[in-house]
Amino acid sequence: MQQNQATILSGANAIYVSELYARFATDPSSVDASWAEFFGQMGDDGRAVLAELKGPPWGRDGAKVIGAAAPDAAPAVAKKAGGLSVEELRRATTDSVRALMLIRAYRARGHVAANLDPLGLQDHSAAYAELDYKNFGFAEADLDRPIFIDNVLGLETATLRQIVEIVTATYCGTIGVEFTHIQDPAQKSWIQRRIESIHNQTQFSERGKLAILERLTEAEGLERFLQVKYTGTKRFGLDGAETLIPALEQILKRGSQLGLKEVVLGMAHRGRLNVLTNFMKKPFAQLFSEFQGNSAMPEDVQGSGDVKYHLGTSADRDFDGNTVHLSLTANPSHLEVVDPVALGKVRAKQQQLGDSGRTQAMGLVIHGDAAFAGQGIVAECFAMSQLEGYTTGGTIHFIVNNQIGFTTAPRYSRSGPYCTDVAKMVQAPIFHANADDPESVVHAARIATEFRQEFKADVVVDMVCYRRHGHNESDEPAFTQPLMYKKIAQLPPTRQIYAQQLVKEGVVTAEQADKMAADFQASLESDYQAAKSFKVNKADWLEGKWAGLGALNEEEEMREEKTGVAFEVLKDVGAGLTRFPDGFHVNPKIIRQLEAKKKMIETGQGIDWSTAEALAFGSLLVEGTPVRLSGQDSGRGTFSQRHSVLIDQEDERRFAPLSNLREGQARFEVIDSLLSEAGVLGFEYGYSLAEPRALVLWEAQFGDFANGAQVIIDQFLAAGEAKWLRMSGLVLLLPHGYEGQGAEHSSARLERYLQSCAEDNWQVCNFTTPANYFHALRRQVRRNFRKPLVLMTPKSLLRHKLCISPLADMSSQARFHRVLFDTAQLVPDDKVRRVILCSGKVYYDLFEERAKRNIKDVAIVRVEQLYPWPKDTVASQIRRYAGAELLWCQEEPGNMGAWTFVMPRLNFILEELNRGQRQAIYCGRAPSAAAATGVHHHHDEEQAKLVEQALTAPLGDMRQPFRRATRLGEYQYAAK
Ligand SMILES: Cc1ncc(C[n+]2csc(CCOP(=O)(O)OP(=O)(O)O)c2C)c(N)n1
């Protein structure tokens, strides 16, 4: 029988049965009635099994699948193969197929019956019913009958009882695995093999068990200590989720064995203090000192600082001789928004390490269950995870799933069964594990780490736990979850549960476990005493890759950086911009553009915007500074202006001239991004944090779309340095300008950036010349400090005949200009009637109209850099035209653009200069709810009118947006 069993579903029999099934599938009447009945009873799963009898595609890779047939087996032998009658064969096949269906059901659905919830709030009855062997055509009487399963589960033959025991242990223990959604056969079979071979349990050594107990003791001990010493102070404790700490430890330990050298962490508030100290080894004394109200920064360092559960840190940890550098990214309270930032840092570190296999640096992101399910940026990160320009070779996502979000229960905070469902968008494997079984969580963390290192893909560990206290420690959870909290109150801490387990196993005595806890409390007590005199003696922001850079001081901001480039270099780089390999078929229209570029470089005249940009990039590259630009369609450029990647018209090969300038040049990366703003901007910001020596740029398709990344802009770019002492030199390219294309395609919302300007936090500019753009880009990486650069960038000016610069303006003697003076032939300065200050594209409208009308007594001064506000230079220009009236002209509506930013600053200058005119006057569009009209001829009329008014209308006639209050108290535009 054994021997017959062994041959039933292999070789020719398998082919015979599968062919029978194939015939049945096309025509049920074409097979014998008994087979038809058998096949007819099969559900979808059974049919899939039958269809796979010849060996499914993913089984061939190593996973042993029942009935994998030798490809050359001859079907003709089948009729009485193995000495069985057709009836016997049918019967045995029935058993085997059913058993296999059962096993498959557990693989796919076992997690629903797994014991995942320490609170035991889940009702498993439906899951048990779903997986009951009786659903698969078996009866109790079948339990002990041997069934041939052809080495699935590592057994050739097993009784139904054995099968059920094994799959229950493997798939329904305290770990539930979701992996059958994975389409990559190698990944799927790897997981199946990895977990089935050991029934999804690690046999930990005594040492391993003790280490878990120690980590749990520290995790719990810290929370307990804080609860006593700082009762009621917010700490967003880890109580109920302490198993996080041994799990993280495992990720590093296993990771370091598999080549990890750097791990970038991103995490939210929950348990952060525990992670900072127990995992990242921030001194406890420092933490206690912060609890006592002291700053996390040294006294001589300025800045706003931040609450302690937002702070980052870095550390080196040693695991069996392997050192891993850890850095926890500082983050704002906006949940999940740190995720792409951490990933961008990982990418930069991989670049620095030369880690092309992406096994040395990794992101480890810790999430809350409600935030993971609710915040869209999580999906954006998954969307980026396998893209060439953004992949980091997989992230380990660890979810502290305490089954609540503030006061909101899961049924209100997600639509799917699990908080992890979003991870299925990239077919990540998901390990759900019960935190009250620490060994299971540590085991899952280990497999997740191995998976990430093996497949360079994202993986999720969902640690199901609970939150012992309220959302923070002064919050009363029973207001909203009385039953849950009754249950929680009865639960012993995880440490206690595990200590008891180890006592039972004889690994420790109860006294040893208690002593471990007492010793830790004693050591915290001595750190607590030390905290009283703890001083942060050094800020850590200028270490590692930041060494040699410094903080900004005022002098430095005003210093004229040498950003010009020698003529020969410019010419050489310029020649490289138009070079491409022989036999590369460039689009004829682009050839024309390249020829025009060539002419610009050769003559040194008429350099346009994109050529200036390419010269800035190219000169930096040959000087050894890498350039990374990412944004939607940035390779070509939204306005078809950049063409930094040439595409062969016959085979779509790509060629980037900027990558081929010189031997030994730095790396140029231009990336067409996914259609995300927050995710991508966060990523590039993270990249810039880790790599201060590269020029990193993010480009919005149109400036207004950056509003989708507002959180990154407000909370990281504008305030990151002030809060966390973390500089960034990221450049934002934001197409802006009123050209009649409607609201979103006109305005990059300049006003929003200007509103956030303070403490020299960043630079906000709106240039009118390619040369200034060139210098600003170079200045960004040639200064001794880093500040984000927010640039309004042109659209129509990209092709405007006047928006050009001579090459000389980029050469060694040339430099950046914060303000551009009027150099036209006008009446003498003291006869100038009016000085119009403006910024950006409207300058050309004013300039051309002034020329057309032959006006000679109106000067136009361009404020190229709005922030830091070049007060002295602006004042010098106002002083220069001593008798002139002062006007600010802009094309944006009065409640937008730079007006409300410049107005008080101009008024201040007028006052200082003691001018008769004390109020700067506004000339521009009326305040408006939408950023621009969508009707083209309205746009044309408005634009013509504001230009005409600026040049000719008496000051008293100007439309003053905020002069008159209406009855409703609303400030309205007083139309004349
Ligand atoms: C984007 C965002 N919205 C709202 C909040 C306010 N908030 C802070 S914690 C929290 C609940 C988070 O729940 P979960 O992700 O499950 O983490 P837990 O606190 O339970 O660990 C909320 C709503 C926030 N910080 N960020």
The ligand as a Gaussian input file, in Angstrom:
#p B3LYP/6-31G(d) Opt

LIG

1 1
 C       -1.517000      62.857000      10.858000
 C       -1.894000      62.822000      12.284000
 N       -3.195000      62.878000      12.619000
 C       -3.553000      62.852000      13.906000
 C       -2.614000      62.790000      14.888000
 C       -3.026000      62.751000      16.360000
 N       -2.711000      61.433000      16.906000
 C       -1.610000      61.228000      17.612000
 S       -1.431000      59.622000      18.059000
 C       -2.870000      59.190000      17.330000
 C       -3.332000      57.757000      17.360000
 C       -2.377000      56.883000      16.665000
 O       -2.785000      55.578000      16.730000
 P       -1.833000      54.411000      16.292000
 O       -1.224000      54.702000      14.976000
 O       -2.565000      53.136000      16.392000
 O       -0.650000      54.487000      17.345000
 P       -0.729000      54.314000      18.932000
 O       -0.776000      55.667000      19.552000
 O       -1.918000      53.503000      19.257000
 O        0.526000      53.622000      19.280000
 C       -3.474000      60.294000      16.748000
 C       -4.757000      60.253000      16.056000
 C       -1.269000      62.784000      14.505000
 N       -0.285000      62.782000      15.374000
 N       -0.935000      62.781000      13.194000

